Amino acid sequence: MSSSSTPPSTASTARSRPRLSFGMQILLALVLGIALGWLARAYQLGWLEAGLDAVGSLFVQLLKLAVPPLVFAAIVVSIANLRHVSNAARLVGQTLLWFAISGFVSVLIGIGLGLLTNPGRGVTLDMGTAAAPERTGSWTDFVTGIIPTNVVESFVEVNVLQIVFLGIVVGVAAVKIGPKAEPFLGFVESVLEITQKALWWVIRLAPLGTLGLIGAAVAGYGWDLIAPLAVFTVDVYVGCAIVLLVLYPVLLAVFGKVDPRRFYAGAWPAIQLAFVSRSSVGTMPLTQRVTTERIGVAREYASFAIPFGATSKMDGCAAVYPALAAIFVAQIFGIDLTFADYALIAFVSVVGSAATAGLTGAIVMLTLTLSTLGLPLEGVGLLLAIDPILDMMRTATNVAGQSAMTTLVAARENLLDRDVFDAPAVELTEEREKVGADA
């Protein structure tokens, strides 16, 4: 009897053995990546640095591969899903309002930190690196760049802003057509599901991507490179941390009447992935899953707010960072900013944040801010060297804000399942994704 009962017991033990959580895998990969990056830099192991860079670059490349179909399908489906939500117009208005409020306060935090620390005062840099970037942003380019001249080109060149525009137009048109558009909407929903499924496989590779991206960053960015920009770098991280740990919790607690600790426990996997991937759009499927499955926001509303936020809600890239960067560049070039200039920075951050379009980097937003203020665009070149280091914290802040403001609006509009929100955070698995889709 003992021999017959042992195999089931062994199998049961194997099944019940705790599996390392996705978040813990990311953290372990982060530590290992830092260690390997330090070894590569300390002992000049070029082969190790190249290997780490290749692994990280491949992970980001796989994320970017899904961006065009993901953004287009998500925008079309999100607009179509608003048909099933009561007071859709009010929801859209509330979403825009809280996105703008949090963005405005974020830029004030950036300006205040810059005025307090003077990140460019007394800094000596090699002005030979101060070259204007090839990609620049202006209000004319921003407005005219929204409308594509060639639909195929928008997808081939991954112009996210144009893809968003096309998605909005097609989504609204499909809703207006009514029943005749149902087959098309069903097809687009299938494309979205397929893309998200494939992207989920890529996301499962995030620990490897973390290992490569962090390792390559540590190997490539020594203190000798960061030292001249140390105050500015610390300012960006501290400013984003204030937004993450003070602004969002206060807004959630005071206006959403929800526990910020429970929110962060649910949203943490998406914030982690955003930090290492540096892509709000690439993180979007995971952001949407944690917002619905772990936080409890109604799927119909989250399917609109998260894709919209991933392409327009950028408190790190479009608020804290450009405010600090504008002050830094002005001080480097000996230009005094006036109150009107600071007001312009706030205006550009709130209105022009969609120019960042959810991809890695915030160069377009920064050049838009500098050109609006009349500051030298060559100042961008001084910051490009450490942009990947800064972009990690900026993107984590972006994604946290997208989920936080979606949760806040959902709580205020009775679209938040309090039982799910208050329950212990569930582990995200592919099987759970299927169950969620079938529910």
N, C-alpha and C positions, 0 to 999 in steps of 0.2 A: 504493500500500500504506500509505503514511503517513497518508493521509486516512482509510482504513478502520480503522486501528489507534488513531487519536487519541481517538475518542469513548469506547471502552471504558476507555482509560487515564484519561481525564478523569473518567468515572463512578466508576472505582475509587478515584481520589484523593479524590473528594467523599465516598465512603462511608467511607474510612479517616481522614478529617479528624477529629481529636479533638473530641468534643463537651464543652462545659462541664459538669462534674459537678454533680449536684444540690446537694451540699454547698457547692461554690464559688458556685453561684447564690444560695444563702442568704446566704453571707458578703458577696457583692457587694451584695445587696439591703439587708443590715444596714448597710453603710457608706453606701450612697446614702440610706437612710432617715434615718440620723443627720444627714447633711448637709442634707437637705431639712427635717427637723424643726428644725435649728438656724436655717436661713434663715427658716422660718415664725415662729419665736419672736423672732429678732433684729430682723426687719424688720416684725413684726406683720402677717404675711400671713394673714389670717383664711381666705381662700379656699383657700390651700394646706393649712392645718391641717385645715379641714373635709374637703377631698378625701382627705388621708391617713387621717383618722379613718374616713371612709366606706369606703375600700378595706379597712382593717384589720377594721372591724366586720363587713363582708360576708363576709370570709374566716372569721372566728370563727363567724358565723351559719351558714355552710354546714357547718362542722365539727359544730356542735351539732345540725344537722338530722338527721344520721345516728345520733346517740347512742342514742335509744330502741331502734330495731331492732337496732343493732349490739351493744349490751350484752346484750339479751335473747338474741339468737341465739348470740352468742359464749359466754355462760355455759351455755346448753343444750348446745351442741355440745361445749364443753370437758369437761363432765361425761360426756357420751356417749362421748367419745374415750378417757376413762380406762379404758373396757372393754378397749381394745386394748393397755394398758400393764400389764406385770407389776408386782406390788407397788404397786398404785394407792394403797392406804391409806397405805403407807409414804411414797410420794411426796407425798401431801397433807400428812402430818405433817411431813416434812422442809421442805416449802415454808413452812408456817406457822411452824416453828421458826426458820428463817433470816430470814424476814420480821420476826419478833419480835426476834431478836437484833440485827439491823442497826438496827431502829427504836429499840431501847433504847439502844444506843451513840450513835445520832444525837441522841437527846434529852439524853443526858449531855453531848455536845459543845455543844449549845445552852445548857444550864444553866451549864456551865463558862465559856463565852464571856461569858455575861451577868454572872456573878459577877466575872469579870476586868475587864470594861469598864464596868459600871454604866451601861447605855445611857439610863436615865431620870433619873440623878442630876444635879441642877442644870439640867434642861431646863425652859424656860418656854414654855408653849403656851397658845393661846386656848381656854379651857375651854368656850367657847360651842359649839365643834365637838364636844365630848365628849358625844354623844348615843348611847344604846343602840341597836343596830341592830334593824331589823324582824325579821330572821331570827336566832334565837338557838338555842343547843343546850343541852340538858340530858339527863341520863341517862334520865329518863322519856320525854322526847320521842324520844330516840335509839332506845330499845327499842320503844316503841309505834309509832314512825314507820316501822319496818321493814315492818310488815304493812299493806298497802294496804286501804282501805275500798272502793275502786273501781278495778278493773283499768285501765279506759280512762283514768281520771284520772291514774293513775301515769305513763302514757305521754304524755298531753297536757301535763302539768306537768313532764315530764322529771325525775321523782323517781328518780334513779339507784339509790339504796339499795333502794327498793321494787322496781324492775325487776330488780335482782340477786336479791332474795329470790324473786320470781316465777320467774326463770330457774333458780335452784337447785331449787325445788320441782318445776317441770315437767321439768327434766333428770333428777332422781332418779326421778321417777315413770315417765318414759319408759324408763329403764334397767331398772326393776323389771318393767315390762310385758313387755319382751322383744321378740320378733319382730313382734308386732302394732304396735309403735310405730315400726318401721322406716320406713314411708311418711312419718310425721310428722317423724322425724329427718331424712329426706332433704329434705323441704320446708324445714325450718329451716336445713339446711346450704346450700340454694340461696339462701335469704334472706340468709344471712351472706355468701356469695360475691358476690351482687349488691350488697349494701351496701358491702362492702369494695372492689369494683370502682369504684362511684360515688365512694366516699370517696378512692380513689387518684387519681381525676381532680382532686378538690379539693386533695389534698396536692401535686399537681404545680403548683398555684397558690401554693404556700407562699412562693416568692420575692416575689410581689406582696403577699401577706399580710404578710410580714416588712417590706417597704417601708412599708406603711401603718401597721402596729402600732408599729414602732419610731419612725417619723417622728412619729406622733401623740403618742407618749409623750414624746419629746424636746421637741416643741413645747408640750406641756401641763404638763410638770414641770420647772420651772426650779430653780436652786439656792436661790432664795428660799423655795420650798416645801419642798425636801428638807433645807435647812440645819438646822432645829431637830431633825430626826430623822436627822441624818447618821450618828451613832454607831450607832443602831439599824439603819439601812439597811446600813451596812458590816458590822455584826455578822451580819446575815442572809446576806449574800453570802459572807462569810468562813466562817461556820459551814457553809453548803451546800458551799463549795469544799473544806473539810476532809473532809466526808463523801464528796464526789466523788473527791478526789485522794489521800486517805489511807485512810479507812475501807474503801471498796469495793476498792481495789487490795490492801490487806492481807488482807482476807477472801478475795478471789479467789486470791491467791498462796499463802497459808498453808493454807487449808482446801479450796480448789478445785484447787490445783496447776496453775493456768493463768496465762498471761502477761497482766497487766492492760493492757499497751499494745495487745496484739492485740484484747482485748475492746473497748477504747474506739475503736479503728480501725473495728471492725465496727458498734458501736452509735451512732457519732457522728451519722448522719443523723437518727435518732429523737430524740436529745438536742437537736439544733439545732431541730427542729420543735417540740419541747415548750417550748423557751425562748421562741419567738415566739408560739406559739398559746395557751400557758397552759392547755392541756387534756390531761390524761393519757388520758382516754377518746378524745378526738379523735385523739391520736397513736397509739392502740393498734394499728391495722392496720400502721402502719410499724414500730412497736416489735416486733411479732410477726414481721414479715418480716426485719428485720435480725437478730433473735435466731435465726431458723432458717437463712436464706440466707447471712448473712455471718459468723455466730458458730458455727453448726453444732449448735444444740440440736435434739433430736428433735422433729419437728412435733407428735407426739401429746402430748408433755408441754408444749411451749410453748403449744399451743392451750388448755391449761388454766391454766397459771401466769401467762401475760401478761394475759388478760382478768381473772383474779382479782386480780392485782397492780394493774391499772389502776383498780380500784375499792376497793382496800384498802391498798396499799403506798405510803405517803405520807411518806417521811422528811423531805422539805422542808416540806410543808404541815402535817404532823401531828406532827413531832418537833422539828426545829430552830426553826421559826418560833413555835409556841405557847410553847415554853420561854422564848425570848428575849422574846416579847411579854408573857408573864405577869410576868417580872422588870421589864420596862419599865413596865407599868401599875402594878405595886406601888410602884415608886420614884416615879412621877409623883404618886401619891396618898399617899405617905408611909407605906406599909404594909410592915412587916418580914415577910419570909417565913421560915418555920422549916424544919428538915430534913424534917419531915413534909410540908410543902407541896411541897418539891422531889420527894419520893417520890411524891406525888399527881400531879405533872406527868408524871413518867415513866410512871406507871400509866395515866393518861388517854391518853398518846401511843401506848402499845403496844396498849391494848385498844380505844380509841375511834377509831382512825384511819380506819375505814370510814365515819365520819360525813362525811368530806370528799367521798366519792363520785365522785372523779375529775373534777369540773367545775372551772371557773376559780374561783379564790378559796379561802380557808380560813377564812371568817368563822364557819361553823358549828363547826369544830373549835376555833377560838379562844374562842368564847363558851362552848363546853362546858368548856374548861379553866378559864376565868375563873370560871364559875359553880360549878364543883367546888371551887375554892380560896376562893370567897366574895369575889372581887375585883370591883370595880365594872365592870359591863358597858359603862358609858359610855366606858371606856378604849378600846373598839374604835373608837369614832368618831374618836379621835385618829390612828389608823393607817390609816383608810380612804383618806385622800387619796393615799397613796403605795402602796396595795396592788397596783396593776398592775405597778409597777416591781419590787416584791418577788416577785410571783407568777411572774415570768419565771424567776428563778433557782430558786425553790422547785419549779416544775413540771419543770424540767430535771433536778433532783436526784431527784424522784419517779420519772421515767421511767428514768433511769440505774439506780436501785435496783431497779426492777422487772425489768429485763433482767439486771442483775448477779447478783441472788440466784437468778434462774431458771438462769443459766449455772452458778453455783456448785453448785446442787443437781444439775443435769444432769451436771456433771463428776464429782461424788461418786457418782452412781448409774449411771455408764457410759452416759449418754444424750447425750453430747457427741461429735460427729464431729470428731476431732482434725485430720483432713485439711482439713476446711472451716475450722476455727478457725485453723489455722496458715497457710492460703493467703492471698494478697493479697485484700483486701476487694473484692467484686464491686460494680459499679455497679447500682443498682436500676432496673429498667425494667419497663414494663407487660408486655412480651413474656416477661421472666424470671418475672414473677408467674404468667403462664399456664402456662409450663413447669413451675414449681413445683407448681401445682395439679394438673397432669396426671400428675406423677411418682408 
